[in-house]
Amino acid sequence: MKQPFGVILAGGQATRMGGGDKGLLQLGGQSVLGHVIERLTPQVDRVALNANGDAARFAGLKLPVLPDSIDGFAGPLAGVLAGLDWAAEQGADTIVTAAADTPFFPGDLVPQLLLASEGMTHPLVLAATPDAKRGTARHPTFGLWPVALRDDLRAALQGGLRKVVMWTQTHEGREALFPHEDAFFNINTPQDLARAQEML
C-alpha cells in the first residue's frame, strides 16, 4: 500500500475555549498545530489542514487548507471527506487523520493503523485506548480512511449522518489499540492547556 496522506482536522468550533482556533494556541514556544504537524509529517506522504473560514490565518503553516464541502457544521466526518477528496485528486489510496488540538499523539500512529488494517479491502481503522468503564475508548478524529469509500461517505453525510462510529461500523471498521490512556490527550479547556504545558 502507498504511504497515506495526512489530514489535520481543525474544523471544530472550540466552544469550550471561547471559540477561535485551538490549534493556534501557544504551547511551549510554538502553536499546538505546530506540534501536531511535527508529529504527523514524518509518518505520511504529505499533509493538509481541514479548516473552515478564512484560510489566510493558517498561511504561516504553508499547508493546503481544505474547507468542508458539506454545508453546515457537519462534524469530523465532513473533514474526513474533504481530505479524501483532496487525496483522490493527488492519486492517494488512503488518508490518516489527526486532530488539531491533540499535540502528543503517538509517534507510531500511522504504522499501528496500517498494521490493524492488514487484509482489509478498504482500510478503515480508528485509534483506541484502554478505558476503565467501557473497555476501550475510540478516538474518531484519529483514523485511517480509504479514498475508495469517499462517495459512500458523501452520500451518508448528505443523508444526515454525523456520528463517525456509525459510519465506520457499516464498513466493518477496525480499531488499533494504543496502550496509554493519555495517548490522545486533547486541549478543550484553559485547564487542559495548562496541563499540556506541564506534559511538555
Backbone as ProteinMPNN parsed JSONL, in Angstrom:
{"seq_chain_A": "MKQPFGVILAGGQATRMGGGDKGLLQLGGQSVLGHVIERLTPQVDRVALNANGDAARFAGLKLPVLPDSIDGFAGPLAGVLAGLDWAAEQGADTIVTAAADTPFFPGDLVPQLLLASEGMTHPLVLAATPDAKRGTARHPTFGLWPVALRDDLRAALQGGLRKVVMWTQTHEGREALFPHEDAFFNINTPQDLARAQEML", "coords_chain_A": {"N_chain_A": [[0.842, -1.192, 0.0], [0.465, 2.259, -0.784], [2.071, 5.041, 0.865], [0.067, 6.669, 3.293], [-1.703, 9.829, 2.949], [-1.688, 12.732, 5.063], [-4.136, 14.31, 7.092], [-5.007, 17.036, 8.957], [-7.443, 17.683, 11.285], [-9.121, 20.541, 11.783], [-11.535, 21.745, 11.978], [-13.328, 22.188, 14.018], [-15.472, 23.898, 16.462], [-14.563, 24.876, 18.858], [-15.894, 25.644, 21.272], [-15.648, 25.368, 24.063], [-13.322, 26.644, 24.587], [-13.926, 29.206, 24.237], [-14.337, 29.794, 21.587], [-12.696, 30.402, 18.368], [-9.461, 29.278, 17.095], [-8.251, 26.396, 18.353], [-5.929, 25.113, 17.669], [-4.139, 27.15, 17.134], [-3.338, 28.14, 19.53], [-0.706, 28.895, 21.864], [1.926, 26.727, 22.796], [4.551, 25.851, 24.619], [6.311, 27.554, 23.139], [5.601, 27.255, 20.467], [2.818, 26.902, 18.161], [-0.035, 24.835, 19.03], [-0.89, 23.421, 16.813], [1.506, 23.399, 15.404], [2.986, 21.496, 16.853], [1.424, 19.232, 16.286], [1.722, 19.021, 13.499], [4.48, 18.505, 13.364], [4.558, 15.951, 14.471], [2.987, 14.425, 12.769], [3.952, 14.732, 10.119], [6.421, 13.176, 9.555], [5.304, 10.668, 9.338], [3.663, 10.351, 7.157], [2.881, 10.784, 3.599], [2.322, 13.395, 2.611], [0.927, 16.494, 3.935], [-2.173, 18.04, 4.792], [-4.491, 20.603, 5.865], [-7.629, 20.55, 7.35], [-9.938, 23.011, 7.514], [-12.326, 25.593, 8.184], [-13.663, 28.804, 7.046], [-11.654, 31.815, 6.846], [-8.822, 31.066, 5.141], [-6.414, 32.33, 5.289], [-5.46, 32.76, 7.851], [-3.956, 30.608, 8.487], [-1.735, 30.772, 6.946], [0.979, 30.879, 7.588], [1.69, 28.267, 8.107], [2.088, 26.957, 5.757], [0.618, 24.918, 4.427], [-1.733, 23.049, 2.39], [-5.079, 24.183, 2.657], [-8.108, 22.795, 3.405], [-11.444, 23.284, 3.006], [-14.631, 22.229, 4.465], [-16.848, 20.373, 2.36], [-19.463, 19.903, 2.718], [-22.378, 21.56, 3.56], [-23.123, 23.599, 6.486], [-22.367, 22.845, 9.957], [-20.905, 19.957, 10.002], [-19.371, 18.258, 11.496], [-16.569, 15.999, 12.348], [-16.55, 14.053, 10.285], [-17.1, 15.432, 7.941], [-14.74, 16.783, 7.558], [-13.052, 14.608, 7.164], [-14.069, 13.719, 4.713], [-13.422, 15.938, 3.063], [-10.665, 15.677, 3.138], [-10.352, 13.16, 1.92], [-11.277, 13.692, -0.667], [-9.343, 15.543, -1.526], [-7.054, 13.879, -1.392], [-7.737, 11.984, -3.315], [-7.587, 13.476, -5.663], [-4.852, 13.755, -5.788], [-4.012, 11.231, -6.267], [-3.777, 9.388, -4.183], [-4.345, 6.499, -2.025], [-5.254, 6.269, 0.575], [-5.992, 8.139, 3.598], [-4.691, 9.446, 6.678], [-6.075, 10.73, 9.565], [-5.665, 13.36, 11.983], [-6.265, 15.111, 15.023], [-6.389, 18.666, 15.468], [-6.013, 19.64, 18.006], [-4.549, 17.995, 19.621], [-1.694, 17.459, 20.821], [0.169, 15.478, 21.538], [-0.038, 12.975, 20.326], [0.557, 9.46, 19.42], [3.828, 8.661, 18.162], [3.968, 6.51, 16.534], [1.558, 6.334, 15.244], [0.589, 6.064, 12.518], [1.935, 3.663, 11.494], [0.774, 1.763, 13.274], [-1.983, 1.964, 12.742], [-1.967, 1.118, 10.069], [-1.033, -1.476, 10.384], [-3.17, -2.652, 11.785], [-5.009, -2.672, 9.763], [-4.458, -4.674, 7.999], [-5.194, -6.93, 5.402], [-7.713, -5.925, 4.86], [-10.11, -4.968, 2.436], [-10.953, -2.341, 2.042], [-9.18, -0.183, 3.761], [-9.953, 0.758, 6.961], [-9.745, 2.16, 9.916], [-9.954, 3.014, 13.333], [-8.27, 4.813, 15.929], [-7.779, 3.67, 19.289], [-7.956, 3.579, 22.898], [-7.216, 2.15, 26.161], [-9.989, 1.963, 28.438], [-11.362, 2.395, 31.561], [-14.103, 2.151, 32.177], [-15.466, 1.455, 29.795], [-13.973, -0.472, 28.582], [-12.595, -0.143, 25.982], [-11.818, 3.026, 24.508], [-12.758, 4.767, 21.696], [-11.15, 6.936, 19.33], [-12.352, 9.078, 17.332], [-11.36, 11.074, 15.639], [-8.894, 10.31, 14.928], [-7.751, 8.321, 12.56], [-7.55, 5.818, 9.926], [-8.426, 6.063, 6.599], [-10.159, 5.036, 3.648], [-9.783, 6.143, 0.309], [-11.422, 5.005, -1.58], [-13.97, 4.806, -0.475], [-15.096, 7.299, -0.458], [-17.305, 8.412, -1.859], [-19.414, 7.001, -0.819], [-19.298, 7.909, 1.812], [-19.865, 10.618, 1.366], [-22.527, 10.465, 0.486], [-23.683, 9.449, 2.824], [-23.27, 11.576, 4.629], [-24.728, 13.588, 3.353], [-27.163, 12.507, 3.742], [-27.581, 13.018, 6.373], [-26.071, 11.756, 8.347], [-23.903, 11.929, 11.143], [-22.331, 10.778, 13.096], [-19.236, 9.371, 13.605], [-18.516, 6.689, 14.299], [-20.813, 5.253, 13.704], [-20.774, 5.235, 10.933], [-18.287, 3.998, 10.354], [-18.731, 1.466, 11.415], [-20.62, 0.381, 9.668], [-19.039, -0.343, 7.605], [-17.452, -2.311, 8.581], [-15.312, -1.391, 10.118], [-12.182, -1.307, 11.892], [-10.276, -1.346, 15.022], [-7.318, 0.203, 16.27], [-5.383, -0.451, 18.94], [-3.943, 1.602, 21.333], [-1.669, 1.606, 24.005], [-1.572, 3.494, 26.141], [-3.603, 5.411, 28.247], [-3.673, 8.169, 28.068], [-2.826, 8.757, 25.515], [-4.058, 10.191, 23.504], [-4.555, 12.718, 24.519], [-6.344, 15.687, 24.575], [-6.774, 19.244, 23.972], [-9.212, 21.018, 25.351], [-10.092, 22.923, 27.116], [-9.103, 25.875, 29.038], [-7.826, 24.828, 31.296], [-6.925, 22.365, 30.364], [-4.987, 23.24, 28.592], [-3.118, 24.284, 30.328], [-2.377, 21.912, 31.589], [-1.223, 20.599, 29.439], [1.044, 22.159, 29.063], [2.483, 21.39, 31.299], [2.874, 18.7, 30.672], [4.621, 18.878, 28.563]], "CA_chain_A": [[0.0, 0.0, 0.0], [1.191, 3.527, -0.801], [2.055, 5.785, 2.136], [-1.121, 7.536, 3.384], [-1.602, 11.275, 3.115], [-2.136, 13.147, 6.392], [-5.076, 15.431, 7.144], [-5.226, 17.519, 10.323], [-8.823, 18.161, 11.397], [-9.184, 21.774, 12.586], [-12.808, 22.37, 11.632], [-14.217, 22.279, 15.181], [-15.89, 25.244, 16.837], [-13.805, 25.281, 20.06], [-16.796, 26.397, 22.149], [-15.188, 25.347, 25.459], [-12.187, 27.554, 24.695], [-14.419, 30.535, 23.908], [-14.282, 29.992, 20.136], [-11.362, 30.574, 17.797], [-8.736, 28.076, 16.676], [-7.445, 25.8, 19.421], [-4.626, 24.751, 17.122], [-3.242, 28.306, 17.088], [-2.889, 28.461, 20.886], [0.726, 28.674, 22.048], [2.303, 25.658, 23.718], [5.999, 25.637, 24.588], [7.037, 28.32, 22.134], [5.017, 27.165, 19.137], [1.381, 26.626, 18.226], [-0.44, 23.435, 19.206], [-0.855, 22.855, 15.462], [2.912, 23.144, 15.07], [3.339, 20.199, 17.451], [0.708, 18.182, 15.544], [2.377, 18.896, 12.186], [5.784, 17.861, 13.583], [4.364, 14.52, 14.736], [2.341, 13.726, 11.652], [4.691, 14.831, 8.848], [7.326, 12.057, 9.244], [4.573, 9.401, 9.23], [2.782, 10.348, 5.984], [3.471, 11.261, 2.35], [2.184, 14.864, 2.652], [-0.045, 16.907, 4.96], [-3.083, 19.158, 4.546], [-5.264, 21.021, 7.031], [-9.061, 20.774, 7.125], [-10.427, 24.122, 8.333], [-13.316, 26.429, 7.514], [-13.428, 30.229, 7.235], [-10.557, 32.44, 6.116], [-7.623, 30.216, 5.164], [-5.205, 33.156, 5.452], [-4.941, 32.715, 9.227], [-3.026, 29.472, 8.564], [-0.749, 30.928, 5.867], [2.323, 30.616, 8.101], [1.941, 26.821, 8.186], [2.45, 26.508, 4.407], [-0.079, 23.673, 4.111], [-3.028, 23.227, 1.731], [-6.211, 24.278, 3.592], [-9.263, 22.16, 2.758], [-12.708, 23.524, 3.715], [-15.677, 21.208, 4.315], [-17.681, 20.515, 1.155], [-20.845, 19.715, 3.152], [-22.824, 22.802, 4.217], [-23.486, 23.464, 7.895], [-21.287, 22.224, 10.73], [-21.224, 18.521, 9.911], [-18.501, 17.484, 12.373], [-15.299, 15.498, 11.816], [-16.68, 13.29, 9.042], [-17.011, 16.369, 6.816], [-13.307, 16.999, 7.366], [-12.528, 13.378, 6.56], [-14.468, 13.738, 3.299], [-12.59, 16.939, 2.379], [-9.341, 15.072, 3.0], [-10.411, 12.075, 0.925], [-11.391, 14.309, -1.997], [-8.007, 16.073, -1.835], [-6.143, 12.756, -1.634], [-8.121, 11.367, -4.589], [-7.034, 14.328, -6.73], [-3.396, 13.562, -5.829], [-3.722, 9.837, -6.585], [-3.524, 8.578, -2.982], [-5.337, 5.461, -1.715], [-5.747, 6.401, 1.954], [-5.519, 9.247, 4.431], [-4.737, 9.31, 8.132], [-6.468, 11.997, 10.176], [-5.252, 13.68, 13.351], [-6.96, 16.314, 15.497], [-5.511, 19.833, 15.608], [-5.873, 20.033, 19.423], [-4.014, 16.814, 20.309], [-0.285, 17.634, 20.445], [1.09, 14.41, 21.96], [-0.476, 11.649, 19.846], [1.709, 8.561, 19.283], [4.731, 8.762, 17.022], [3.756, 5.346, 15.65], [0.132, 6.305, 14.894], [0.332, 5.543, 11.175], [2.268, 2.236, 11.398], [-0.176, 0.918, 14.018], [-3.237, 1.932, 11.983], [-1.753, 0.277, 8.882], [-0.934, -2.868, 10.861], [-4.528, -3.114, 12.11], [-5.831, -2.744, 8.548], [-3.966, -5.725, 7.097], [-6.204, -7.854, 4.887], [-8.975, -5.25, 4.565], [-10.248, -4.444, 1.075], [-10.968, -0.889, 2.216], [-8.598, 0.024, 5.097], [-10.741, 1.7, 7.754], [-9.346, 1.832, 11.29], [-9.915, 4.116, 14.288], [-7.409, 4.641, 17.093], [-8.496, 3.421, 20.545], [-7.117, 3.446, 24.095], [-7.934, 1.473, 27.248], [-10.927, 2.788, 29.201], [-11.777, 1.592, 32.719], [-15.546, 1.914, 32.179], [-16.002, 0.859, 28.561], [-13.033, -1.425, 27.995], [-11.776, 0.698, 25.114], [-12.408, 4.287, 24.05], [-12.315, 5.092, 20.339], [-10.816, 8.341, 19.074], [-12.815, 9.114, 15.949], [-10.628, 12.013, 14.787], [-7.629, 9.659, 14.571], [-8.11, 7.108, 11.842], [-7.102, 5.503, 8.569], [-9.65, 6.136, 5.796], [-9.887, 4.708, 2.253], [-10.318, 7.01, -0.737], [-12.445, 4.254, -2.327], [-15.303, 4.938, 0.141], [-15.455, 8.715, -0.27], [-18.655, 8.721, -2.35], [-20.323, 6.424, 0.177], [-19.294, 8.844, 2.941], [-20.572, 11.829, 0.929], [-23.958, 10.157, 0.499], [-24.098, 9.316, 4.232], [-23.319, 12.923, 5.201], [-25.865, 14.297, 2.747], [-28.351, 11.9, 4.341], [-27.722, 13.477, 7.758], [-25.225, 11.034, 9.302], [-22.848, 12.749, 11.748], [-21.522, 10.01, 14.049], [-18.149, 8.67, 12.927], [-18.515, 5.245, 14.547], [-21.947, 4.645, 12.983], [-20.364, 5.011, 9.543], [-17.206, 3.003, 10.273], [-19.277, 0.139, 11.698], [-21.304, -0.158, 8.483], [-17.996, -0.865, 6.702], [-16.652, -3.246, 9.373], [-14.077, -0.73, 10.539], [-11.451, -1.931, 12.999], [-9.612, -0.465, 15.986], [-5.907, -0.008, 16.615], [-5.328, -0.127, 20.365], [-2.711, 2.202, 21.848], [-1.757, 1.16, 25.395], [-1.627, 4.53, 27.175], [-4.901, 6.092, 28.297], [-3.498, 9.592, 27.714], [-2.154, 8.861, 24.21], [-4.743, 11.169, 22.655], [-4.961, 13.846, 25.364], [-6.597, 16.862, 23.733], [-6.937, 20.519, 24.667], [-10.566, 21.542, 25.195], [-10.352, 23.999, 28.074], [-7.86, 26.509, 29.515], [-7.16, 23.912, 32.234], [-6.21, 21.377, 29.547], [-3.803, 23.881, 28.032], [-2.146, 24.339, 31.428], [-1.862, 20.555, 31.779], [-0.34, 20.313, 28.296], [2.332, 22.83, 29.345], [3.191, 20.53, 32.261], [3.25, 17.454, 29.991], [5.764, 19.151, 27.712]], "C_chain_A": [[0.884, 1.251, 0.0], [1.088, 4.208, 0.568], [0.804, 6.677, 2.184], [-0.747, 9.009, 3.346], [-2.125, 11.608, 4.516], [-3.063, 14.343, 6.307], [-5.313, 15.795, 8.612], [-6.605, 18.168, 10.376], [-8.874, 19.354, 12.35], [-10.505, 22.498, 12.333], [-13.758, 22.558, 12.796], [-14.482, 23.717, 15.595], [-15.265, 25.762, 18.135], [-14.642, 26.061, 21.065], [-16.291, 26.441, 23.592], [-13.954, 26.209, 25.678], [-12.625, 28.981, 24.38], [-14.354, 30.85, 22.42], [-12.857, 30.184, 19.655], [-10.721, 29.239, 17.481], [-7.874, 27.542, 17.811], [-6.034, 25.503, 18.931], [-3.637, 25.904, 17.083], [-2.821, 28.786, 18.481], [-1.405, 28.121, 21.03], [0.989, 27.609, 23.117], [3.812, 25.454, 23.582], [6.701, 26.316, 23.43], [6.575, 28.145, 20.7], [3.533, 26.846, 19.269], [1.133, 25.139, 18.479], [-0.402, 22.729, 17.845], [0.571, 22.548, 15.017], [3.383, 21.804, 15.614], [2.697, 19.048, 16.671], [1.379, 17.937, 14.189], [3.713, 18.168, 12.323], [5.64, 16.358, 13.8], [3.846, 13.769, 13.521], [3.216, 13.662, 10.405], [5.624, 13.648, 8.574], [6.592, 10.735, 8.962], [3.77, 9.263, 7.936], [3.511, 10.908, 4.763], [3.462, 12.783, 2.276], [1.032, 15.21, 3.574], [-0.892, 18.062, 4.445], [-3.858, 19.431, 5.827], [-6.721, 21.203, 6.624], [-9.517, 21.868, 8.084], [-11.387, 24.953, 7.497], [-13.03, 27.904, 7.805], [-12.212, 30.694, 6.44], [-9.272, 31.622, 6.249], [-6.355, 31.013, 5.447], [-4.622, 33.065, 6.855], [-3.967, 31.551, 9.42], [-1.875, 29.6, 7.573], [0.667, 30.577, 6.324], [2.688, 29.144, 8.144], [2.378, 26.234, 6.848], [1.886, 25.124, 4.078], [-1.301, 23.986, 3.252], [-4.127, 23.267, 2.796], [-7.472, 23.826, 2.868], [-10.527, 22.485, 3.543], [-13.665, 22.337, 3.539], [-16.445, 21.464, 3.023], [-19.163, 20.329, 1.475], [-21.263, 20.966, 3.927], [-23.248, 22.554, 5.662], [-22.352, 22.787, 8.633], [-21.563, 20.729, 10.847], [-20.266, 17.648, 10.714], [-17.301, 16.887, 11.656], [-15.423, 14.735, 10.502], [-16.624, 14.191, 7.812], [-15.551, 16.685, 6.511], [-12.628, 15.798, 6.733], [-12.837, 13.371, 5.059], [-13.628, 14.749, 2.511], [-11.187, 16.387, 2.138], [-9.309, 13.977, 1.952], [-10.501, 12.63, -0.49], [-10.041, 14.876, -2.455], [-7.042, 14.945, -2.186], [-6.447, 12.083, -2.971], [-7.546, 12.155, -5.764], [-5.532, 14.106, -6.896], [-3.01, 12.107, -6.119], [-3.416, 8.946, -5.397], [-4.653, 7.563, -2.768], [-6.006, 5.679, -0.364], [-5.272, 7.727, 2.547], [-5.508, 8.787, 5.883], [-5.076, 10.682, 8.688], [-5.921, 12.108, 11.593], [-5.954, 14.971, 13.747], [-5.96, 17.434, 15.771], [-5.248, 20.216, 17.06], [-5.239, 18.938, 20.274], [-2.513, 16.719, 20.038], [0.633, 16.454, 20.735], [0.689, 13.028, 21.439], [0.745, 10.785, 19.483], [2.521, 8.779, 18.003], [4.633, 7.579, 16.081], [2.281, 5.211, 15.263], [-0.094, 5.601, 13.562], [0.728, 4.071, 11.045], [1.266, 1.329, 12.106], [-1.536, 0.842, 13.314], [-3.104, 1.024, 10.766], [-1.69, -1.201, 9.27], [-2.318, -3.448, 11.135], [-5.389, -3.315, 10.87], [-5.451, -3.896, 7.627], [-5.089, -6.674, 6.697], [-7.533, -7.207, 4.545], [-8.99, -4.764, 3.111], [-10.211, -2.923, 1.098], [-10.46, -0.578, 3.625], [-9.319, 1.135, 5.86], [-10.54, 1.346, 9.225], [-9.374, 3.102, 12.134], [-8.941, 3.79, 15.409], [-8.278, 4.437, 18.336], [-7.475, 3.313, 21.68], [-7.919, 2.706, 25.16], [-8.836, 2.445, 28.002], [-11.523, 1.934, 30.313], [-13.257, 1.24, 32.666], [-16.014, 1.106, 30.975], [-15.107, -0.213, 27.959], [-12.063, -0.715, 27.068], [-12.552, 1.968, 24.772], [-11.865, 4.582, 22.657], [-12.078, 6.594, 20.211], [-11.117, 8.63, 17.607], [-12.131, 10.148, 15.057], [-9.247, 11.478, 14.409], [-7.938, 8.346, 13.871], [-7.432, 7.005, 10.488], [-8.358, 5.337, 7.724], [-9.345, 5.86, 4.332], [-10.557, 5.683, 1.289], [-11.477, 6.326, -1.477], [-13.855, 4.428, -1.758], [-15.773, 6.393, 0.236], [-16.853, 9.036, -0.776], [-19.724, 8.139, -1.43], [-20.431, 7.373, 1.383], [-20.054, 10.126, 2.582], [-22.084, 11.614, 0.989], [-24.482, 10.054, 1.929], [-24.226, 10.686, 4.89], [-24.501, 13.715, 4.642], [-27.189, 13.761, 3.279], [-28.52, 12.23, 5.817], [-26.858, 12.758, 8.774], [-24.13, 11.952, 9.834], [-21.904, 11.935, 12.628], [-20.504, 9.131, 13.306], [-18.306, 7.157, 13.054], [-19.682, 4.551, 13.835], [-21.554, 4.343, 11.534], [-19.274, 3.943, 9.457], [-17.733, 1.592, 10.529], [-19.984, -0.463, 10.489], [-20.304, -0.729, 7.48], [-17.008, -1.761, 7.442], [-15.28, -2.667, 9.723], [-13.475, -1.406, 11.76], [-10.92, -0.866, 13.955], [-8.133, -0.816, 16.053], [-5.752, 0.462, 18.056], [-3.951, 0.403, 20.742], [-2.752, 2.074, 23.368], [-1.952, 2.249, 26.44], [-2.931, 5.31, 27.109], [-4.808, 7.541, 27.821], [-2.899, 9.803, 26.328], [-2.764, 9.942, 23.323], [-5.322, 12.314, 23.499], [-5.158, 15.073, 24.482], [-6.962, 18.076, 24.576], [-8.316, 21.081, 24.359], [-10.823, 22.793, 26.02], [-9.031, 24.686, 28.44], [-7.093, 25.621, 30.501], [-6.354, 22.837, 31.477], [-4.922, 21.963, 28.974], [-2.702, 23.966, 29.102], [-1.533, 22.959, 31.674], [-0.895, 20.177, 30.65], [1.03, 20.957, 28.49], [3.161, 21.974, 30.308], [3.691, 19.27, 31.57], [4.456, 17.652, 29.074], [7.082, 18.909, 28.459]], "O_chain_A": [[1.907, 1.305, 0.682], [0.144, 3.979, 1.323], [0.514, 7.372, 1.21], [0.379, 9.387, 3.67], [-2.913, 10.852, 5.085], [-2.814, 15.279, 5.548], [-5.761, 14.967, 9.404], [-6.9, 19.086, 9.611], [-8.697, 19.207, 13.559], [-10.582, 23.72, 12.46], [-14.877, 23.034, 12.607], [-13.807, 24.641, 15.141], [-15.413, 26.935, 18.477], [-14.162, 27.032, 21.65], [-16.483, 27.445, 24.277], [-13.576, 26.479, 26.818], [-11.784, 29.873, 24.267], [-14.321, 32.016, 22.026], [-11.916, 30.134, 20.447], [-11.361, 28.192, 17.586], [-6.881, 28.164, 18.187], [-5.066, 25.626, 19.682], [-2.429, 25.681, 17.008], [-2.038, 29.729, 18.602], [-0.908, 27.184, 20.405], [0.369, 27.596, 24.18], [4.292, 24.952, 22.566], [7.586, 25.731, 22.805], [7.093, 28.807, 19.801], [3.05, 26.554, 20.364], [1.979, 24.297, 18.181], [0.056, 21.591, 17.737], [0.813, 21.553, 14.334], [4.091, 21.063, 14.932], [3.331, 18.022, 16.425], [1.579, 16.792, 13.783], [4.045, 17.314, 11.501], [6.491, 15.58, 13.369], [4.221, 12.622, 13.277], [3.224, 12.648, 9.707], [5.629, 13.145, 7.45], [7.177, 9.799, 8.417], [3.251, 8.186, 7.643], [4.616, 11.438, 4.876], [4.469, 13.397, 1.921], [0.25, 14.339, 3.956], [-0.396, 18.95, 3.752], [-3.882, 18.614, 6.747], [-7.019, 21.922, 5.671], [-9.491, 21.692, 9.302], [-11.281, 25.012, 6.272], [-12.249, 28.221, 8.703], [-11.797, 30.043, 5.481], [-8.709, 31.504, 7.337], [-5.329, 30.435, 5.807], [-3.422, 33.268, 7.039], [-3.235, 31.514, 10.409], [-1.121, 28.648, 7.375], [1.461, 30.044, 5.549], [3.868, 28.802, 8.21], [2.963, 25.152, 6.798], [2.581, 24.271, 3.525], [-1.859, 25.077, 3.364], [-4.107, 22.471, 3.734], [-7.857, 24.401, 1.85], [-10.675, 21.999, 4.664], [-13.534, 21.549, 2.603], [-16.669, 22.611, 2.636], [-20.02, 20.564, 0.623], [-20.566, 21.381, 4.853], [-23.674, 21.455, 6.02], [-21.463, 22.211, 8.006], [-22.353, 20.295, 11.685], [-20.334, 16.423, 10.626], [-17.035, 17.217, 10.5], [-14.502, 14.762, 9.686], [-16.154, 13.768, 6.756], [-15.169, 16.835, 5.35], [-11.75, 15.938, 5.882], [-11.973, 13.057, 4.241], [-13.173, 14.445, 1.409], [-10.597, 16.598, 1.079], [-8.353, 13.873, 1.184], [-9.876, 12.1, -1.408], [-9.645, 14.715, -3.61], [-6.298, 15.041, -3.163], [-5.533, 11.661, -3.679], [-7.077, 11.572, -6.742], [-4.995, 14.246, -7.994], [-1.826, 11.784, -6.208], [-2.858, 7.862, -5.566], [-5.766, 7.741, -3.262], [-7.169, 5.325, -0.17], [-4.311, 8.341, 2.082], [-6.222, 7.859, 6.262], [-4.447, 11.678, 8.331], [-5.739, 11.115, 12.298], [-6.209, 15.828, 12.9], [-4.846, 17.197, 16.237], [-4.361, 21.025, 17.331], [-5.369, 18.944, 21.498], [-2.091, 15.992, 19.139], [1.759, 16.418, 20.24], [1.038, 12.016, 22.046], [1.836, 11.312, 19.265], [1.98, 9.041, 16.93], [5.146, 7.624, 14.963], [1.807, 4.109, 14.986], [-0.875, 4.653, 13.481], [-0.065, 3.284, 10.53], [0.94, 0.252, 11.607], [-2.168, -0.215, 13.291], [-4.013, 0.252, 10.46], [-2.226, -2.062, 8.571], [-2.608, -4.586, 10.768], [-6.383, -4.041, 10.911], [-6.067, -4.072, 6.576], [-5.838, -7.16, 7.545], [-8.407, -7.872, 3.99], [-8.002, -4.217, 2.621], [-9.534, -2.293, 0.286], [-11.217, -0.695, 4.588], [-9.297, 2.298, 5.457], [-11.09, 0.362, 9.719], [-8.878, 4.145, 11.708], [-8.8, 2.631, 15.797], [-9.384, 4.972, 18.419], [-6.304, 3.004, 21.461], [-9.145, 2.635, 25.085], [-8.486, 3.611, 28.183], [-12.113, 0.886, 30.054], [-13.638, 0.14, 33.068], [-16.838, 0.2, 31.099], [-15.449, -0.8, 26.933], [-10.859, -0.681, 27.324], [-13.783, 1.975, 24.753], [-10.651, 4.639, 22.46], [-12.713, 7.405, 20.885], [-10.258, 8.454, 16.742], [-12.301, 10.108, 13.839], [-8.516, 12.12, 13.655], [-8.34, 7.373, 14.509], [-6.835, 7.956, 9.982], [-9.252, 4.569, 8.078], [-8.367, 6.391, 3.806], [-11.736, 6.008, 1.431], [-12.4, 6.994, -1.943], [-14.836, 4.222, -2.473], [-16.742, 6.685, 0.936], [-17.536, 9.865, -0.174], [-20.804, 8.71, -1.278], [-21.522, 7.605, 1.904], [-20.801, 10.657, 3.404], [-22.825, 12.467, 1.478], [-25.586, 10.511, 2.223], [-25.181, 10.935, 5.626], [-25.187, 14.425, 5.378], [-28.204, 14.458, 3.272], [-29.478, 11.786, 6.449], [-26.895, 13.101, 9.955], [-23.497, 12.673, 9.063], [-20.779, 12.369, 12.879], [-20.865, 8.275, 12.499], [-18.239, 6.429, 12.063], [-19.559, 3.402, 13.412], [-21.954, 3.321, 10.976], [-19.326, 3.077, 8.584], [-17.246, 0.63, 9.936], [-19.956, -1.679, 10.297], [-20.677, -1.51, 6.605], [-15.876, -1.953, 6.998], [-14.251, -3.338, 9.639], [-14.188, -2.007, 12.563], [-11.084, 0.334, 13.737], [-7.747, -1.976, 15.912], [-5.966, 1.636, 18.357], [-2.931, -0.247, 20.509], [-3.772, 2.401, 23.975], [-2.451, 1.964, 27.529], [-3.318, 5.807, 26.052], [-5.754, 8.073, 27.241], [-2.502, 10.92, 25.997], [-2.077, 10.535, 22.493], [-6.418, 12.809, 23.235], [-4.261, 15.46, 23.733], [-7.395, 17.958, 25.723], [-8.569, 21.56, 23.254], [-11.665, 23.619, 25.67], [-7.958, 24.14, 28.181], [-5.863, 25.652, 30.542], [-5.259, 22.456, 31.891], [-3.901, 21.281, 28.88], [-1.523, 23.751, 28.82], [-0.335, 22.838, 31.933], [0.12, 19.519, 30.882], [2.053, 20.376, 28.128], [4.376, 21.849, 30.155], [4.801, 18.813, 31.842], [5.22, 16.718, 28.832], [8.157, 19.091, 27.89]]}, "name": "protein", "num_of_chains": 1, "seq": "MKQPFGVILAGGQATRMGGGDKGLLQLGGQSVLGHVIERLTPQVDRVALNANGDAARFAGLKLPVLPDSIDGFAGPLAGVLAGLDWAAEQGADTIVTAAADTPFFPGDLVPQLLLASEGMTHPLVLAATPDAKRGTARHPTFGLWPVALRDDLRAALQGGLRKVVMWTQTHEGREALFPHEDAFFNINTPQDLARAQEML"}
